């Protein structure tokens, strides 16, 4: 353990803090977190957090979710500017205007959206539970799925449910192409391809398994193969290598490199995380009105996911 990690853990203890980290975070942050997971797992962990302070190492909409389910707790981020191209693709004002022009839609929002968008939604979903959530929506309601059109397209394939799809995407997952994945498959024919559903349909069609980052762990653990091609943000490979050290994980390449990094996720550093605990800042601050409205679809998701 590095001196900086030791300093971080000292401040974590002093602040009675719970540290939540997304699978796409830097390795040195993952190593000192209390919980490392995907959006659904982090939502549950945030809901159960026992500490006085929550340090959320992820992007802004994730820390907002932690605040929504823990309104009385102080929620910190290493860097408040860690945003998300997918969340940015669906501004709350544009959604409000669309819903005014198209009344009666049942809004299923992928968790990768702002709190202001969640507040206009009927239910939230993650990549891990999207199929289950959509199957719970009343059959007589027309669904607007947002903001990720690729995840929505995958859910339509899985459920057979037609939906309107918002025109948004994750810039990292859009960098994977059918040609880049076909090339790496030919180089490693023994390795199953595991892809995130935020990838395009052409990339998903080449995968042996399409699933959330959390399910990637169990798939690779249970599959007898010794090597896997992992088609998602490169931070996921840190967790896979830590938890499954006897297996080999090959990063899915883009047409340019095998370096699919989210510039927003990587804005969080261990230095910033330690500073946040020391200074108790920067803090995620939201209005009670948005918290109250956004909590309803989040709690509906958590309830539907348990059943």
N, C-alpha and C positions, 0 to 999 in steps of 0.2 A: 504494500500500500504506500502511495506517495505521501510526502509531507502535507501536500495540499488536501488530499483526501482525509488525512487525520485531522487537519484543522477544520475541515467541513463537518466531520462527525462530532467534533467537540462543540461546535456551534449548534448542530442539530440537537445534541443532548441538552445544552443550555436553554434552548428555545422550546424544548418539548415539541419538536416539529416532526411531522410526518412528511416523508419525501416520496412523491409519486413521479415516475419517469416513463415516458412513452418508449416503445420499442425502437424508435428511430433516433433516440438520443445518443450522444457520444458515449463511448465505452466507459470512460472514467466516471461519468455520472451514473450510468446503469449500475456500476459496481457498488455504489454507496446509497442507492435508493432502497426504500422499504418495500416498494412494489414497482415492478416493471411489467408493462402489459400493453394491450391495445385499448381502444377507446371505451369499449364496454367494460373490460376489467377495471380500468381506471375510474370509470363512473361508479362502479360498486365500491372500489377502494376509497374513493372520495366520500361516498355516502357513509362508510363505516369508520372514517378517520377518527382516532381518539385523541390526537395531539391538540395542543392549543393553536398551532400554526400549521398550515399546509403549504409546502413548497412544491409547486407544480412545474416539473421540467418537461415541457412540451410546447405546444403553440397556444396562442391566446384563447381560442375558442374552448380549448380543453380546460384551461384554468378558470374560465368563466363557468363551465359546467360544475367544477368543484365548488365554486362560490355559490352557485344556485342551490346546490344540495346541502351546503353548509353556510347559510347566510350570516350566522353569528361568529364565524371563525375568520381569522386573518388569512387570506390566501395570497401567497407571493409567487412571483415568477422571476427567474434569473434575468430575463430581458423582455420587457413589455412589447417590444417591437417584433417579437417572433410571431408573425402572422401566418397566413395560409392562402395560397392562390385559389384554392377551391372555395374557401369561405368568402374571399373577395369577389368571386364570380356571381354571388347572389346578394347584392346590397338590400338591406331591409326596405328601403323606400321603393325600389323596383318591384320587390315581392308584393308590397302593400298595393301598389298600383295595379299589378297583374290580378290580384285577388279581387280588387274592386271591379275590374272588367270581366272577371270570370267567377262569379259567386257560386258557392255550393261545392267547391272542390275540397277533398279531404287531403290535407297537406302532410305528407310524410317527409320529414327532413333528416337527411344524413347528419350525424353529429358534427361533421365538419362544416359548421355554419356558425354565425355569430349568435349571441344571446338574443339580439333584437329579432333575428329570423326565427329562432326557436320560440319566441313569444307569440309568433303568428302561426305556429304549427299545431297540428292535432296530435302528432306523436313523433318521437325521435327514433332513429335507428342507427346501428353501427354496421360495419361490413360483416360482423360476426352474427348479427341477429336480423339483418334486413329481410331475409326471406320469411322468417317467422313473423316479423312485425307486419309485413304486407299481407300475409295470409290471415291476420286477425282483423284487418280493416273490413267493415261491412261491405258485402258484395254489391250493394246497390249504390255505393259511393264511387264517383270518379276520383282517381288519385292524381295529385301532382307530386312527383318525386323530385326532390332537389337536395343539393345543387349538382351532384355528380351524375352526368348522363351515362357514363360507362357502368357505374355500379347499378344505376337504375335499369339499364339494358340487361345486365346480368340477372337482376332480380326478376325482370319480365320473362327471361328465358327459363328461370327456375320455377316460377309460380304459374306462368301462363296468364298472368294478370296484365292487361293493357293499362299503361299509365302515361300521363303527360310527363315529359322529362325536361327539367331545366337544363339550359345549355352551359354547363360548367364542367370543369375537369381539373385534375391534379397535374401540374406541369411535370412533376417527376415521373409519374407513371405513364404520361403521354410520350416520354422519351424512349420507352421500350417499343421496338417495332417487330413485326413478324419476321423480317429478314435477320435482325440481330439475334432473336431467340432461335430461329431456325439454324443459324450458324453455330451457336453454342451447343445446341442439341447434337449436331453432327460431330462436334469435337468431343462431346461426353455422352455417347449414346446409352451408357449404363445409368445415367443420372436422371431421375424423374424431375420434371419441371413443375415448380410450385409458384403460382402467380397470384397477385392480389387482384380482386375484382375491379379496382380502379383502372386497370389496364384496358386497352381497347379490345373489342371482340376478336380481332385478328390475332392478338397476342394470347388472349384467353383460350382460343381454339387450339393453340399449340401446347397448352399446359396439361399435365397429368392431373393436377389438382388446382382448383381455384378456391381460395379461402382467405379469411382474415389472417392477420399476423399471428394472433393467438393460436388459431387452428393450425398454422404452419408448424408450430412446435410439436403438437400431438401427432400430426401427420408424419413428420420426419422421424419422430421417436418410434412410431408404430410400424413404419415401413421398413422392410428388411434391407433396402438399398443402403449402400455405404456413402454415396455421394448424391447431392441434390443441387439443382440449379434454382436459385431463389430470385424471383422477379418482383422485387419491391425495393424500397429505400434501403440503402446499404447498412444503416444502423441495426436492422433486424438480424444481420449476420453475427453481430456481437453476442446477442442473446442466444442464438442457436448454438454458437460455438461454446459458450459457457455451459449451457445446459446439456448439450449433446457432444461432449469433447471427442468421442470416438468416431464421429461422422465428419464428412468433408462437405463444406458448403461453398458453392461456386456462385459469385455474384452474377446475376443476369446482366448482360451488357446492353448498352444503347448502341446506336450506329457509330458513336464517337469514342466510347470508353466503357470500362466496367466500373463506373464511379457515380452511380445514381444517388446523389446526396441532395437532401432537401435543404436549401439555403436557410430556410426559416428555422427548422429544427436545430440546425447547427449553429444558430445564433446564441443558443444557450451554451455556456462553458462552465466548467467547474469553478473557475475564478468568480464568475458572476453569481453562481449559485451560493458559494460561500459568503460573498458580500451581501447577498439578499438576506441570508439568515442573520448575519452580523448587524445589518442596518434595519432589518425588518421592512425592507423596501427593495424594489418597487412592489406595490400592492395592487391587486385587482379590485377595482371599485366599480360597483354597479348600483343603479337605483332600485329601491324596494319594489317599484312597480314592474320593472323588467324581470327581476328575480321571481316575483310571484307568478307572473304570466308564463315565464319559461319553465318554471318548476313543474307545471301541470303535464306537458307532453313528455318531459324527462321521466317523471315518476310513472307515467303510463307505460313508457318503454320498459322501465325496470320491472314493473309489475307483469307486463306481458312476457318478458324474457324469462321470468321465474317459472311461469306456468307452461 
